[in-house]
Amino acid sequence: MNTLFAANWKMHKTTAEARQTAAELKGLVSGKLKPGREVMILPPFTALAPVAGALGGAANFLLGAQNFYPQKQGAFTGEVSPGMLLDVGVSFALTGHSERRHVLGETDAVVGAKTAFGLESGLGVILCVGEKLDERKAGNLEAVLERQIRAGLAGVPKDIAPERLALAYEPVWAIGTGEVAGPKEILEAHAFVRRMLVEFFGASASEMRILYGGSVKPDNASEIIALDNVDGVLVGGASLKADEFSRIVLA
């Protein structure tokens, strides 16, 4: 499996800014990527087509989406369907990001419905899971992850192609705070996620990527990537500048 470096731009960048950043990133890393690495950019909806154009089908670059609605079409004002995303070149989309869960109120059931429908519709999916600080302090890390994973994968076929599904462990207390889970904490969480994947998917679980997300920076990326069961990173703030994110990608 390829190690994935995913840039989640969240609600940042105009179309011109997104196009420029994507082009700069492509120029900085093209031809320099270590074997077995790929880069994904997840811009806001308005910038998907401009970023696709800037990437121009470059090898080892993927276009991702931050969200979608689990219906083909209909009276869902303000929403975007998987088919619309596929139409502009998107290959993967996030489900269950902590901001969707804890800021915008998406339940475990909603996350599970999105995950299953996205995969059914032809998208690859990165299912995000992770605990809040009070949950970790209470010793509930595994209980939270198990609940989120069981609900998130409830409708996913057992024979899903492993390259189409990834999980991202993102401790909520480490997102945008400057705090980073230490190696022991990451190893512990990722090992548990892998065990859950094996329970669901058997041998093919070893081919499914588990990403880490939470204040990933150029100065800690190589250490995180080297850890067992870490198959990539999901990067927020540090992905907004092409030079900074390129140092993570090339670490």
Secondary structure as a PSIPRED ss2 file (coil, helix, strand):
# PSIPRED VFORMAT (PSIPRED V4.0)

   1 M C   1.000  0.000  0.000
   2 N C   1.000  0.000  0.000
   3 T E   0.000  0.000  1.000
   4 L E   0.000  0.000  1.000
   5 F E   0.000  0.000  1.000
   6 A E   0.000  0.000  1.000
   7 A E   0.000  0.000  1.000
   8 N E   0.000  0.000  1.000
   9 W C   1.000  0.000  0.000
  10 K C   1.000  0.000  0.000
  11 M C   1.000  0.000  0.000
  12 H C   1.000  0.000  0.000
  13 K C   1.000  0.000  0.000
  14 T C   1.000  0.000  0.000
  15 T H   0.000  1.000  0.000
  16 A H   0.000  1.000  0.000
  17 E H   0.000  1.000  0.000
  18 A H   0.000  1.000  0.000
  19 R H   0.000  1.000  0.000
  20 Q H   0.000  1.000  0.000
  21 T H   0.000  1.000  0.000
  22 A H   0.000  1.000  0.000
  23 A H   0.000  1.000  0.000
  24 E H   0.000  1.000  0.000
  25 L H   0.000  1.000  0.000
  26 K H   0.000  1.000  0.000
  27 G H   0.000  1.000  0.000
  28 L H   0.000  1.000  0.000
  29 V H   0.000  1.000  0.000
  30 S C   1.000  0.000  0.000
  31 G C   1.000  0.000  0.000
  32 K C   1.000  0.000  0.000
  33 L C   1.000  0.000  0.000
  34 K C   1.000  0.000  0.000
  35 P C   1.000  0.000  0.000
  36 G C   1.000  0.000  0.000
  37 R E   0.000  0.000  1.000
  38 E E   0.000  0.000  1.000
  39 V E   0.000  0.000  1.000
  40 M E   0.000  0.000  1.000
  41 I E   0.000  0.000  1.000
  42 L E   0.000  0.000  1.000
  43 P C   1.000  0.000  0.000
  44 P C   1.000  0.000  0.000
  45 F H   0.000  1.000  0.000
  46 T H   0.000  1.000  0.000
  47 A H   0.000  1.000  0.000
  48 L H   0.000  1.000  0.000
  49 A H   0.000  1.000  0.000
  50 P H   0.000  1.000  0.000
  51 V H   0.000  1.000  0.000
  52 A H   0.000  1.000  0.000
  53 G H   0.000  1.000  0.000
  54 A H   0.000  1.000  0.000
  55 L H   0.000  1.000  0.000
  56 G C   1.000  0.000  0.000
  57 G C   1.000  0.000  0.000
  58 A C   1.000  0.000  0.000
  59 A C   1.000  0.000  0.000
  60 N C   1.000  0.000  0.000
  61 F E   0.000  0.000  1.000
  62 L E   0.000  0.000  1.000
  63 L E   0.000  0.000  1.000
  64 G E   0.000  0.000  1.000
  65 A E   0.000  0.000  1.000
  66 Q C   1.000  0.000  0.000
  67 N C   1.000  0.000  0.000
  68 F C   1.000  0.000  0.000
  69 Y C   1.000  0.000  0.000
  70 P C   1.000  0.000  0.000
  71 Q C   1.000  0.000  0.000
  72 K C   1.000  0.000  0.000
  73 Q C   1.000  0.000  0.000
  74 G C   1.000  0.000  0.000
  75 A C   1.000  0.000  0.000
  76 F C   1.000  0.000  0.000
  77 T C   1.000  0.000  0.000
  78 G C   1.000  0.000  0.000
  79 E C   1.000  0.000  0.000
  80 V C   1.000  0.000  0.000
  81 S C   1.000  0.000  0.000
  82 P H   0.000  1.000  0.000
  83 G H   0.000  1.000  0.000
  84 M H   0.000  1.000  0.000
  85 L H   0.000  1.000  0.000
  86 L H   0.000  1.000  0.000
  87 D H   0.000  1.000  0.000
  88 V C   1.000  0.000  0.000
  89 G C   1.000  0.000  0.000
  90 V C   1.000  0.000  0.000
  91 S C   1.000  0.000  0.000
  92 F E   0.000  0.000  1.000
  93 A E   0.000  0.000  1.000
  94 L E   0.000  0.000  1.000
  95 T E   0.000  0.000  1.000
  96 G C   1.000  0.000  0.000
  97 H C   1.000  0.000  0.000
  98 S H   0.000  1.000  0.000
  99 E H   0.000  1.000  0.000
 100 R H   0.000  1.000  0.000
 101 R H   0.000  1.000  0.000
 102 H H   0.000  1.000  0.000
 103 V C   1.000  0.000  0.000
 104 L C   1.000  0.000  0.000
 105 G C   1.000  0.000  0.000
 106 E C   1.000  0.000  0.000
 107 T C   1.000  0.000  0.000
 108 D H   0.000  1.000  0.000
 109 A H   0.000  1.000  0.000
 110 V H   0.000  1.000  0.000
 111 V H   0.000  1.000  0.000
 112 G H   0.000  1.000  0.000
 113 A H   0.000  1.000  0.000
 114 K H   0.000  1.000  0.000
 115 T H   0.000  1.000  0.000
 116 A H   0.000  1.000  0.000
 117 F H   0.000  1.000  0.000
 118 G H   0.000  1.000  0.000
 119 L H   0.000  1.000  0.000
 120 E H   0.000  1.000  0.000
 121 S H   0.000  1.000  0.000
 122 G C   1.000  0.000  0.000
 123 L C   1.000  0.000  0.000
 124 G E   0.000  0.000  1.000
 125 V E   0.000  0.000  1.000
 126 I E   0.000  0.000  1.000
 127 L E   0.000  0.000  1.000
 128 C E   0.000  0.000  1.000
 129 V E   0.000  0.000  1.000
 130 G C   1.000  0.000  0.000
 131 E C   1.000  0.000  0.000
 132 K C   1.000  0.000  0.000
 133 L H   0.000  1.000  0.000
 134 D H   0.000  1.000  0.000
 135 E H   0.000  1.000  0.000
 136 R H   0.000  1.000  0.000
 137 K H   0.000  1.000  0.000
 138 A C   1.000  0.000  0.000
 139 G C   1.000  0.000  0.000
 140 N C   1.000  0.000  0.000
 141 L H   0.000  1.000  0.000
 142 E H   0.000  1.000  0.000
 143 A H   0.000  1.000  0.000
 144 V H   0.000  1.000  0.000
 145 L H   0.000  1.000  0.000
 146 E H   0.000  1.000  0.000
 147 R H   0.000  1.000  0.000
 148 Q H   0.000  1.000  0.000
 149 I H   0.000  1.000  0.000
 150 R H   0.000  1.000  0.000
 151 A H   0.000  1.000  0.000
 152 G H   0.000  1.000  0.000
 153 L C   1.000  0.000  0.000
 154 A C   1.000  0.000  0.000
 155 G C   1.000  0.000  0.000
 156 V C   1.000  0.000  0.000
 157 P C   1.000  0.000  0.000
 158 K C   1.000  0.000  0.000
 159 D C   1.000  0.000  0.000
 160 I C   1.000  0.000  0.000
 161 A C   1.000  0.000  0.000
 162 P H   0.000  1.000  0.000
 163 E H   0.000  1.000  0.000
 164 R H   0.000  1.000  0.000
 165 L E   0.000  0.000  1.000
 166 A E   0.000  0.000  1.000
 167 L E   0.000  0.000  1.000
 168 A E   0.000  0.000  1.000
 169 Y E   0.000  0.000  1.000
 170 E C   1.000  0.000  0.000
 171 P C   1.000  0.000  0.000
 172 V H   0.000  1.000  0.000
 173 W H   0.000  1.000  0.000
 174 A H   0.000  1.000  0.000
 175 I C   1.000  0.000  0.000
 176 G C   1.000  0.000  0.000
 177 T C   1.000  0.000  0.000
 178 G C   1.000  0.000  0.000
 179 E C   1.000  0.000  0.000
 180 V C   1.000  0.000  0.000
 181 A C   1.000  0.000  0.000
 182 G C   1.000  0.000  0.000
 183 P H   0.000  1.000  0.000
 184 K H   0.000  1.000  0.000
 185 E H   0.000  1.000  0.000
 186 I H   0.000  1.000  0.000
 187 L H   0.000  1.000  0.000
 188 E H   0.000  1.000  0.000
 189 A H   0.000  1.000  0.000
 190 H H   0.000  1.000  0.000
 191 A H   0.000  1.000  0.000
 192 F H   0.000  1.000  0.000
 193 V H   0.000  1.000  0.000
 194 R H   0.000  1.000  0.000
 195 R H   0.000  1.000  0.000
 196 M H   0.000  1.000  0.000
 197 L H   0.000  1.000  0.000
 198 V H   0.000  1.000  0.000
 199 E H   0.000  1.000  0.000
 200 F H   0.000  1.000  0.000
 201 F H   0.000  1.000  0.000
 202 G H   0.000  1.000  0.000
 203 A H   0.000  1.000  0.000
 204 S H   0.000  1.000  0.000
 205 A H   0.000  1.000  0.000
 206 S H   0.000  1.000  0.000
 207 E H   0.000  1.000  0.000
 208 M C   1.000  0.000  0.000
 209 R E   0.000  0.000  1.000
 210 I E   0.000  0.000  1.000
 211 L E   0.000  0.000  1.000
 212 Y E   0.000  0.000  1.000
 213 G E   0.000  0.000  1.000
 214 G C   1.000  0.000  0.000
 215 S C   1.000  0.000  0.000
 216 V C   1.000  0.000  0.000
 217 K C   1.000  0.000  0.000
 218 P C   1.000  0.000  0.000
 219 D C   1.000  0.000  0.000
 220 N C   1.000  0.000  0.000
 221 A H   0.000  1.000  0.000
 222 S H   0.000  1.000  0.000
 223 E H   0.000  1.000  0.000
 224 I H   0.000  1.000  0.000
 225 I H   0.000  1.000  0.000
 226 A C   1.000  0.000  0.000
 227 L C   1.000  0.000  0.000
 228 D C   1.000  0.000  0.000
 229 N C   1.000  0.000  0.000
 230 V C   1.000  0.000  0.000
 231 D C   1.000  0.000  0.000
 232 G E   0.000  0.000  1.000
 233 V E   0.000  0.000  1.000
 234 L E   0.000  0.000  1.000
 235 V E   0.000  0.000  1.000
 236 G C   1.000  0.000  0.000
 237 G H   0.000  1.000  0.000
 238 A H   0.000  1.000  0.000
 239 S H   0.000  1.000  0.000
 240 L C   1.000  0.000  0.000
 241 K C   1.000  0.000  0.000
 242 A H   0.000  1.000  0.000
 243 D H   0.000  1.000  0.000
 244 E H   0.000  1.000  0.000
 245 F H   0.000  1.000  0.000
 246 S H   0.000  1.000  0.000
 247 R H   0.000  1.000  0.000
 248 I H   0.000  1.000  0.000
 249 V H   0.000  1.000  0.000
 250 L C   1.000  0.000  0.000
 251 A C   1.000  0.000  0.000
